């Protein structure tokens, strides 16, 4: 994931230096790297207990249903010197879907929707990233649901880095993406007598991620 524009930890840092643009008359180019950003380089494990992967979908044309997946794991490989070389992977266990209504959750796990018995995981693997400006980034990758893989772009905001009370180095991100569930074979629906359908095709995915830096093996 290319997530960095500046470090917003509790420790003040110097502004990020900008590399000189080569010209025909330039004799040398010096690329300066902000040491605070470079220090973030490494592997991070997503902390599921402090993260949320959720969704919002229109129900009966009049209201929104919100849910989340409690069981997920992921790895971020961050390169603070060259954020575009960073990457991310995440796996979500479909059985953990929770909308607050047991019957609805059971329906989502069943064959009408996710068919969790046959396809237990939803996964995302990044392929590219770009900076949109400031702390805003867009990560592009492949989202797989029910053995259907399609590209997905997620707009993210880098929320900063910090060392928690246990000495863990953490980074945080939040973001969202809109998808059409039918693109991944989630097509079940029911017509309403007053017109329209029970469940909208458009789904908003939301991500609130806290990740802990992995201690290198000695």
PEURHU-V289970 format. One line per field, one symbol per residue. ss: DSSP state (@ for helix, = for strand, . for the rest). psi: psi as a letter, one per 30 degrees, with the letter a starting at -180 (. if undefined). A space follows every 10 residues. Layout:
BEGIN
ss=???
psi=???
END
This chain:
BEGIN
ss=.......... .......... .......... ....@@@@.. .=====.@@@ .========. ..=======. .=======.. ..@@@.==== ===@@@==.. .@@@@@@@@. .......... ========== ===..===== =====..=== ========== ===.....== ========== @@@@...... =.....=.== ========== ===.....
psi=kjfkelkhlf kkllkkkkkk kklffkflkk jkkjfeeeff kakkkkjffg lkjalkkkkg gflkkklljf jlllkkjkjf fiffgllkkk kkjefgkjgf jeeeeeeefa ffcfhfeeif kklkklflll kfkbgklkkk akkkkhgkkl kkkkklkjfa llkafggkkl lklkalkklj fffggifklk kkeglalekl ekkkkkkjkk kkkkkkk.
END
